[in-house]
């Protein structure tokens, strides 16, 4: 049984992500948690954060949130005909999105978060969405980000860029392997070299990666003297890639792509689902 968190603001963007999750896991036993974080538009920070119930400022907004979640459940029931593999729970909380997600990961033992993005990466917060960037930075749980205009297609071809700096034995790759196995996906791992040979550590990680993906159709490619952004874009053009998967490891090209102001970001436009897996080394204090 998978526990999947579906944050929603009731937008078309978040509905698209919910539909993707329903279809991706249609044959899996899952509990989906529909989560809406709400904060009253006007409130006095000192009083409301300390005594929200006393002032009753959140009551009306909470009712609106719950009604929205109930309508969403009705919509899911009508569109997906009460899939017997799927269970649902609705959660409305007076909280920020990031803090609410952190609490639910611990409380509900969440395996994956599926959420919508604005469909492109380039100017960070503007094109990817500030919420998504903050969740990538602060949430230590696999995240599947779905572009707002992406129509579902089975992830038959998965692109997996790697710098081979991750100790994959210390990182949970089960989710990616499970998706690839269930959907008979090919995994295209690409490594972009910087003009230097692989270190012994990288060679060891490459062997471990091959073993992890031994139950899947796994291909490894080495690109020389090419920016990671160019390599990803080239692959998306050459193959019909249905999903991009990356490890969020500290001091890596992932961190450089999304958390720092580099010129590389300008050319990186993502129009396919993006699975981000946190490395355990990244999560260590």
C-alpha positions as CSV (number, residue, x, y, z in Angstrom):
1,X,0.0,0.0,0.0
2,X,1.5,3.3,-1.1
3,X,0.7,6.6,0.7
4,X,0.6,9.4,-1.7
5,X,0.1,13.1,-0.8
6,X,-1.7,15.3,-3.3
7,X,-1.5,19.0,-2.3
8,X,-4.2,21.1,-3.9
9,X,-5.2,24.7,-4.2
10,X,-8.2,23.7,-6.3
11,X,-6.6,25.0,-9.5
12,X,-6.6,23.3,-12.9
13,X,-2.9,22.9,-12.4
14,X,-3.3,20.8,-9.2
15,X,-6.2,18.9,-10.7
16,X,-4.0,17.9,-13.6
17,X,-1.4,16.5,-11.2
18,X,-4.2,14.6,-9.3
19,X,-5.4,13.0,-12.6
20,X,-1.8,12.0,-13.4
21,X,-1.4,10.3,-10.0
22,X,-4.7,8.4,-10.4
23,X,-3.6,7.1,-13.8
24,X,0.0,6.3,-13.0
25,X,-1.0,4.2,-10.0
26,X,-4.4,2.9,-11.3
27,X,-3.3,-0.7,-10.7
28,X,-1.6,-0.1,-7.3
29,X,-3.1,-0.2,-3.9
30,X,-2.8,3.4,-2.7
31,X,-4.1,5.8,-0.1
32,X,-4.3,9.3,-1.5
33,X,-4.3,12.2,0.9
34,X,-5.9,15.3,-0.6
35,X,-4.4,18.2,1.3
36,X,-5.3,21.9,1.3
37,X,-3.2,24.3,3.4
38,X,-5.1,27.5,4.1
39,X,-4.3,30.8,5.9
40,X,-6.9,33.6,6.2
41,X,-6.2,36.4,3.9
42,X,-6.3,39.1,6.6
43,X,-5.2,38.4,10.1
44,X,-3.0,39.7,12.9
45,X,0.1,37.5,12.8
46,X,0.8,37.6,16.6
47,X,-2.7,36.7,17.7
48,X,-3.8,34.3,15.0
49,X,-0.7,32.2,15.0
50,X,-0.9,31.9,18.8
51,X,-4.7,31.7,19.3
52,X,-6.4,31.0,15.9
53,X,-9.4,29.2,17.5
54,X,-10.0,31.9,20.0
55,X,-10.5,34.5,17.4
56,X,-12.4,32.2,15.0
57,X,-10.7,33.8,12.0
58,X,-9.9,30.4,10.4
59,X,-13.4,28.9,10.8
60,X,-14.9,30.3,7.6
61,X,-11.8,29.6,5.6
62,X,-11.6,26.1,7.0
63,X,-15.2,25.4,5.9
64,X,-14.4,26.7,2.5
65,X,-11.3,24.4,2.3
66,X,-13.3,21.4,3.4
67,X,-16.1,22.1,0.9
68,X,-13.5,22.4,-1.8
69,X,-11.9,19.1,-0.9
70,X,-15.4,17.4,-0.8
71,X,-16.1,18.7,-4.3
72,X,-12.8,17.5,-5.4
73,X,-13.6,14.0,-4.1
74,X,-16.9,14.0,-6.0
75,X,-15.0,15.0,-9.1
76,X,-12.5,12.1,-8.6
77,X,-15.4,9.6,-8.0
78,X,-17.1,10.6,-11.2
79,X,-14.1,10.6,-13.4
80,X,-12.4,7.5,-12.0
81,X,-15.4,5.4,-11.2
82,X,-14.3,4.5,-7.6
83,X,-11.2,2.5,-8.4
84,X,-11.2,-0.3,-5.8
85,X,-7.4,-0.1,-5.5
86,X,-7.7,3.5,-4.2
87,X,-8.6,5.0,-0.8
88,X,-8.9,8.7,0.0
89,X,-8.6,11.0,2.9
90,X,-9.2,14.7,2.8
91,X,-7.1,17.0,5.0
92,X,-7.6,20.8,5.5
93,X,-5.1,22.6,7.8
94,X,-4.4,26.1,8.9
95,X,-0.8,26.0,8.0
96,X,1.8,26.9,5.4
97,X,2.2,24.4,2.5
98,X,5.7,23.4,3.4
99,X,5.1,22.9,7.1
100,X,1.9,21.1,6.5
101,X,3.6,18.7,4.1
102,X,6.4,18.1,6.6
103,X,3.9,17.2,9.3
104,X,1.9,14.9,7.0
105,X,5.0,13.0,5.8
106,X,5.7,12.0,9.4
107,X,2.0,11.4,10.4
108,X,0.9,9.5,7.3
109,X,4.2,7.8,6.3
110,X,4.0,9.4,2.9
111,X,5.9,7.6,0.1
112,X,5.4,10.2,-2.6
113,X,4.1,13.8,-3.2
114,X,2.5,14.5,-6.5
115,X,1.9,18.2,-7.3
116,X,1.5,20.5,-10.3
117,X,4.0,23.0,-11.7
118,X,3.6,25.8,-14.1
119,X,5.1,23.7,-16.9
120,X,8.6,25.1,-17.5
121,X,11.9,25.7,-15.7
122,X,14.0,28.6,-16.6
123,X,13.5,31.6,-14.3
124,X,13.1,29.4,-11.3
125,X,10.3,30.7,-9.2
126,X,8.5,32.4,-12.1
127,X,8.4,29.4,-14.4
128,X,8.6,26.4,-12.1
129,X,6.5,28.0,-9.3
130,X,7.8,29.2,-5.9
131,X,5.9,26.5,-4.0
132,X,7.6,23.8,-6.0
133,X,11.1,25.3,-5.6
134,X,10.5,25.6,-1.8
135,X,9.3,22.0,-1.6
136,X,12.3,20.8,-3.5
137,X,14.5,22.6,-1.1
138,X,12.9,21.7,2.2
139,X,11.0,18.4,1.8
140,X,12.8,15.1,2.3
141,X,10.4,12.9,0.4
142,X,10.2,11.9,-3.3
143,X,8.3,14.5,-5.3
144,X,6.7,14.1,-8.7
145,X,6.0,17.5,-10.3
146,X,3.5,17.5,-13.2
147,X,3.5,20.4,-15.7
148,X,0.1,22.1,-15.9
149,X,-0.5,21.3,-19.6
150,X,0.8,17.7,-19.6
151,X,-1.6,15.1,-20.9
152,X,-1.1,11.7,-19.3
153,X,1.0,9.2,-21.1
154,X,2.6,6.1,-19.6
155,X,6.3,6.7,-18.7
156,X,7.7,4.3,-21.2
157,X,10.9,6.3,-21.6
158,X,12.5,7.7,-18.4
159,X,15.5,10.0,-18.5
160,X,17.8,9.8,-15.5
161,X,20.8,12.3,-15.5
162,X,23.4,11.4,-13.0
163,X,26.8,12.8,-11.9
164,X,27.6,9.4,-10.4
165,X,28.4,11.2,-7.1
166,X,25.5,9.6,-5.2
167,X,26.0,6.5,-3.0
168,X,22.9,4.8,-4.4
169,X,23.0,2.2,-1.7
170,X,22.1,4.9,0.7
171,X,19.4,6.4,-1.4
172,X,15.9,4.9,-1.9
173,X,15.6,4.1,-5.6
174,X,12.6,1.7,-5.0
175,X,10.1,4.2,-6.2
176,X,11.7,4.7,-9.6
177,X,12.4,1.0,-10.0
178,X,8.7,0.3,-9.2
179,X,7.5,2.8,-11.7
180,X,9.8,1.4,-14.4
181,X,8.8,-2.2,-13.6
182,X,5.1,-1.5,-13.5
183,X,5.0,0.5,-16.8
184,X,7.7,-1.6,-18.6
185,X,9.8,1.6,-18.9
186,X,13.3,2.0,-20.4
187,X,15.6,4.0,-18.1
188,X,18.1,6.1,-20.0
189,X,20.9,7.1,-17.5
190,X,23.1,9.9,-18.8
191,X,26.4,11.1,-17.4
192,X,28.0,14.3,-18.6
193,X,31.7,14.2,-18.2
194,X,33.8,17.3,-17.6
195,X,36.8,16.1,-19.5
196,X,38.1,13.9,-16.7
197,X,38.0,10.2,-16.3
198,X,35.6,8.7,-13.8
199,X,37.0,8.4,-10.3
200,X,37.1,5.1,-8.6
201,X,34.1,6.2,-6.5
202,X,32.1,7.1,-9.5
203,X,33.0,3.8,-11.2
204,X,31.7,2.0,-8.1
205,X,28.5,4.0,-8.1
206,X,28.0,3.1,-11.8
207,X,28.2,-0.6,-11.0
208,X,25.7,-0.2,-8.1
209,X,23.3,1.7,-10.4
210,X,23.5,-1.1,-13.0
211,X,22.6,-3.6,-10.2
212,X,19.7,-1.5,-8.9
213,X,18.1,-1.3,-12.4
214,X,18.9,-4.9,-13.3
215,X,15.1,-5.8,-13.4
216,X,14.4,-3.0,-15.9
217,X,15.4,-2.1,-19.4
218,X,18.5,0.0,-18.5
219,X,20.8,2.0,-20.8
220,X,23.8,4.1,-19.9
221,X,25.1,7.0,-22.0
222,X,28.2,9.1,-21.5
223,X,28.3,12.6,-23.0
224,X,31.5,14.5,-23.2
225,X,32.1,18.3,-23.1
226,X,28.4,19.1,-22.9
227,X,26.4,21.1,-20.4
228,X,23.8,19.0,-18.5
229,X,21.0,21.2,-19.7
230,X,22.0,20.7,-23.3
231,X,22.3,16.9,-22.8
232,X,18.8,16.8,-21.2
233,X,17.3,18.9,-24.0
234,X,19.1,16.8,-26.7
235,X,17.8,13.6,-25.2
236,X,14.2,14.9,-25.0
237,X,14.5,15.7,-28.7
238,X,16.0,12.4,-29.8
239,X,13.7,10.2,-27.7
240,X,10.1,10.5,-26.7
241,X,11.0,10.9,-23.0
242,X,7.9,10.7,-20.8
243,X,9.5,11.4,-17.4
244,X,12.6,13.0,-16.0
245,X,14.1,11.6,-12.8
246,X,16.9,13.1,-10.7
247,X,18.5,12.7,-7.3
248,X,18.6,15.8,-5.2
249,X,22.1,15.5,-3.8
250,X,24.0,18.3,-2.2
251,X,26.7,20.0,-4.1
252,X,25.5,18.5,-7.4
253,X,24.3,19.7,-10.7
254,X,20.7,19.3,-9.4
255,X,21.5,21.9,-6.7
256,X,23.1,24.2,-9.3
257,X,20.2,23.9,-11.7
258,X,17.5,24.7,-9.3
259,X,18.8,26.6,-6.3
260,X,21.5,28.9,-7.7
261,X,21.4,31.7,-10.3
262,X,23.2,30.1,-13.2
263,X,22.9,31.0,-16.8
264,X,22.2,27.3,-17.5
265,X,18.8,27.6,-16.0
266,X,17.6,29.8,-18.8
267,X,17.7,27.1,-21.4
268,X,16.1,24.3,-19.4
269,X,12.4,24.0,-20.2
270,X,10.6,21.1,-18.8
271,X,7.4,19.9,-20.2
272,X,7.3,16.3,-18.8
273,X,6.7,14.9,-15.3
274,X,9.8,15.4,-13.1
275,X,10.5,12.9,-10.3
276,X,12.9,14.2,-7.6
277,X,14.4,11.7,-5.2
278,X,16.2,13.0,-2.1
279,X,19.5,11.4,-1.3
280,X,20.0,10.4,2.3
281,X,23.3,12.1,2.3
282,X,21.4,15.3,1.3
283,X,19.1,14.9,4.2
284,X,21.8,14.6,6.8
285,X,22.4,17.7,8.9
